Amino acid sequence: MAKRKKDLSTMTPRVMFSLWWQEKWVRYLVFSLAPIGLVDAVYTVLLWHDLGAAFEFNPLVRYALNTEWWVLWFIIDIVSFSLFAMIAGSYYLHTRSRIFGNRINWLAALVGFRIGAAAYNILLFYGNLAAFTPAVIAGIVTALVLKVLLGRTEDISKVGFKVYWRSRYDSLRDRLLKRGTKAAEPVAQTHVTAPAEPLPRDSTSLWLKRAGYLSIAALVFVSAPFFLVMVADLTGANTFSEIFGPYVFFNELSSNAFLAGFLAVIILTAAMMFFILKAFSAKEGTW
């Protein structure tokens, strides 16, 4: 008889609340997510006392905070998210399969939504009127990171982490060492007279050329702040606080300044990398 594929319906209550403890990295992940409920509940109550009911969109939370049962809601909010983090870790380990993978997108989305809501409450409490955009970014980034973590078919360990980054470093190092080299293609033997080997270039000129490339890269690096200040003057970013106050949010002025600054940083970084790679080029001799 064919074995039934594991899913949420095949999990017993004991498995839901205990399986996450078996793997150390999943245990740490659950422990790191559990306090989010406490943070969200605390700042929800603080915002309720400071701003009133106007900021709260959830009618159930609004009703609970308007009654003497708000303490019960506070405890439920903390405990429920902690239990949800445990169930999410157990569900991941229960359904993980090298063949079928995991269906954890909805879990990652729910955790990302909760963290985005907590970030919104924190930023709003500390006076950031444009809290919605960074909160959405925090939620999306959290969901993507969890999707990668919970999409793994193998456990995370210190040894595996070191081996992964060591292999990435070795691969990058090999590519840099092989830069500019080409595999020798076999050619048919002929009786063509071999030309005289060219005289080796003066090593002094090669060192001067490399020093020139590195000097240009250093000059680009030193002049980067002045270039960014010029971009800020051209886009009007320097006058943002005088017009709109100390809080930065996206509008016609800040968005143009951000895009121009972002492109300027990319151009400057590309220029520095170009001249550094030219200095380390193997076409005319290596270091």
C-alpha positions in Angstrom: 0.0 0.0 0.0 1.3 3.4 -1.0 2.5 5.6 1.8 0.5 8.7 2.3 2.3 12.0 1.7 2.9 13.9 4.9 1.0 17.1 5.3 -0.6 19.1 8.1 -3.5 16.7 8.4 -1.1 13.8 9.3 0.5 15.7 12.2 -0.6 14.8 15.7 -0.8 17.4 18.5 2.3 15.9 20.0 4.2 16.2 16.7 3.0 19.8 16.2 4.4 21.1 19.5 7.5 18.8 20.0 9.1 18.0 16.6 10.7 21.4 16.2 12.9 20.7 19.2 14.8 17.8 17.6 16.9 19.9 15.2 19.1 22.6 16.8 18.9 25.2 14.0 15.1 24.9 13.8 15.0 25.3 17.6 17.0 28.5 17.4 14.8 29.8 14.6 11.6 29.2 16.7 13.2 30.9 19.7 14.1 33.9 17.6 10.6 34.2 16.2 8.7 33.6 19.5 9.4 37.1 21.1 7.7 38.8 18.1 4.3 38.3 19.7 5.5 40.0 22.9 7.0 42.9 21.0 3.8 43.4 18.9 1.5 43.2 21.9 3.6 45.7 24.0 3.7 48.3 21.3 0.0 47.8 20.4 -0.9 48.7 24.0 1.5 51.6 24.0 0.1 53.0 20.8 -3.4 52.5 22.2 -2.6 54.7 25.1 -0.8 57.4 23.0 -2.9 57.6 19.9 -6.2 55.9 20.9 -8.3 53.7 18.7 -7.7 55.6 15.5 -4.5 53.7 14.6 -5.8 50.1 15.2 -7.4 48.5 12.1 -8.3 45.1 13.6 -11.8 45.4 15.1 -11.3 42.5 17.4 -8.2 44.1 18.9 -10.0 47.4 19.2 -12.8 45.7 21.0 -10.5 43.9 23.4 -8.5 47.0 24.3 -11.7 48.9 25.0 -12.8 46.4 27.7 -11.3 45.1 30.9 -10.4 41.9 29.0 -7.4 43.5 27.4 -5.0 41.6 29.7 -6.5 38.3 28.4 -6.0 39.5 24.8 -2.4 40.5 25.7 -1.6 37.0 26.9 -3.3 35.3 24.0 -1.4 37.5 21.5 1.9 36.5 23.0 1.2 32.8 23.5 -0.5 32.3 20.1 2.4 33.5 18.0 4.8 31.4 20.1 2.7 28.3 19.4 2.5 29.3 15.8 6.3 29.4 15.5 6.5 26.0 17.1 3.9 24.5 14.7 5.7 26.1 11.7 9.1 24.5 12.8 7.4 21.2 13.3 5.5 21.3 10.0 8.8 22.0 8.2 10.5 19.0 9.7 7.4 16.8 9.3 6.9 17.5 5.6 10.5 18.0 4.4 11.2 15.8 1.5 14.1 15.7 -1.1 11.5 14.7 -3.8 8.5 16.8 -3.0 10.1 19.7 -1.1 8.0 21.8 1.3 4.9 23.9 0.9 6.0 26.6 3.3 5.2 29.7 1.3 2.1 30.4 3.3 4.0 30.0 6.6 6.7 32.4 5.4 4.1 34.9 4.3 2.3 34.8 7.7 5.5 35.3 9.7 6.5 38.1 7.3 3.1 39.8 7.8 3.4 39.6 11.6 6.9 41.0 11.6 5.9 43.7 9.3 3.0 44.6 11.6 5.3 44.7 14.6 7.8 46.9 12.7 4.9 49.3 11.8 3.8 49.6 15.4 7.4 50.2 16.6 8.1 52.9 14.0 4.8 54.6 14.5 5.3 54.7 18.3 8.6 56.5 17.9 7.1 59.1 15.6 7.9 57.8 12.1 4.9 59.0 10.2 6.0 57.1 7.1 6.2 53.8 8.9 4.1 51.8 6.3 6.8 51.6 3.6 9.7 50.3 5.8 7.3 47.9 7.6 6.2 46.4 4.2 9.9 46.0 3.2 10.7 44.3 6.6 7.8 41.9 6.1 8.8 41.0 2.5 12.4 40.5 3.4 11.5 38.3 6.3 9.2 36.2 4.2 11.9 35.7 1.5 14.5 34.8 4.1 12.2 32.3 5.7 11.2 30.8 2.4 14.9 30.1 1.7 15.5 28.7 5.2 12.4 26.5 5.3 12.9 25.4 1.7 16.0 23.5 2.6 16.1 19.7 2.4 19.2 19.5 4.6 19.9 20.8 8.1 22.1 23.8 8.8 25.2 23.2 10.9 28.4 25.0 11.7 30.4 22.6 9.7 28.1 22.9 6.7 28.1 26.7 7.0 31.9 26.8 7.0 32.2 24.4 4.1 29.7 26.4 2.0 31.5 29.7 2.4 34.9 28.0 2.0 33.8 26.5 -1.3 32.5 29.9 -2.4 35.8 31.5 -1.5 37.8 28.8 -3.3 35.6 29.1 -6.4 36.1 32.9 -6.5 39.9 32.5 -5.9 40.1 30.0 -8.8 38.3 32.3 -11.1 40.6 35.2 -10.3 43.7 33.0 -10.8 42.4 31.8 -14.1 41.4 35.2 -15.3 43.0 36.0 -18.7 44.2 32.4 -19.3 43.0 30.2 -22.1 43.2 26.5 -22.7 45.8 25.6 -25.3 44.1 24.2 -28.4 45.8 21.3 -30.1 47.1 22.2 -33.6 48.5 20.1 -36.3 52.3 19.9 -36.5 53.7 22.0 -39.4 57.2 22.9 -40.4 56.6 26.6 -40.1 59.6 28.3 -38.6 58.8 29.5 -35.1 59.0 33.3 -34.7 61.5 34.7 -32.3 60.1 35.1 -28.8 59.4 38.8 -28.0 61.6 40.4 -25.5 60.1 40.5 -22.0 58.6 43.8 -21.1 60.4 46.0 -18.6 59.1 45.0 -15.2 59.5 48.6 -14.0 56.9 49.8 -16.6 54.5 47.1 -15.6 54.7 48.1 -11.9 54.3 51.7 -12.9 51.2 50.9 -14.9 49.7 48.9 -12.1 50.5 51.6 -9.6 48.7 54.1 -12.0 45.6 51.9 -12.1 45.5 51.6 -8.3 46.1 55.3 -7.9 43.1 56.1 -10.1 40.9 53.6 -8.1 42.1 55.3 -4.9 41.3 58.7 -6.4 37.8 57.6 -7.3 37.3 56.3 -3.7 38.5 59.5 -2.1 36.4 61.7 -4.4 33.2 59.6 -3.9 31.9 61.7 -0.9 32.4 65.0 -2.9 30.6 63.5 -5.9 27.7 62.4 -3.7 27.4 65.9 -2.2 27.3 67.3 -5.7 24.5 64.8 -6.6 22.6 65.9 -3.4 23.0 69.6 -4.4 21.7 68.9 -8.0 18.7 66.9 -6.8 17.9 69.2 -3.9 18.4 66.5 -1.2 20.3 68.9 1.0 17.3 71.0 1.4 14.9 68.1 2.3 15.0 68.6 6.1 14.4 72.3 5.7 11.3 71.8 3.7 9.8 68.6 5.1 11.3 68.3 8.6 13.6 65.6 10.1 11.7 62.5 8.9 12.6 61.1 5.5 9.8 59.7 3.4 9.4 59.1 -0.3 8.1 62.0 -2.4 9.0 63.7 -5.7 12.2 65.1 -4.1 13.5 62.2 -2.0 12.8 59.6 -4.6 14.8 61.4 -7.3 17.6 62.0 -4.9 17.6 58.3 -3.9 17.7 57.1 -7.5 20.4 59.5 -8.4 22.5 58.6 -5.4 22.0 54.9 -6.0 23.1 55.2 -9.6 26.1 57.3 -8.5 27.2 54.7 -6.0 26.9 51.9 -8.6 29.0 54.0 -11.2 31.7 54.8 -8.6 31.9 51.2 -7.4 32.1 49.9 -11.0 34.9 52.4 -11.8 36.9 51.4 -8.8 36.4 47.7 -9.5 37.4 48.2 -13.2 40.7 49.9 -12.3 41.6 47.4 -9.6 40.9 44.5 -11.9 43.1 46.2 -14.6 45.9 46.5 -12.0 45.5 42.8 -11.2 45.1 41.7 -14.8 47.2 38.7 -15.9 47.6 39.7 -19.5 50.9 41.4 -19.0 52.3 39.4 -16.1 50.9 38.6 -12.6 51.7 40.0 -9.3 
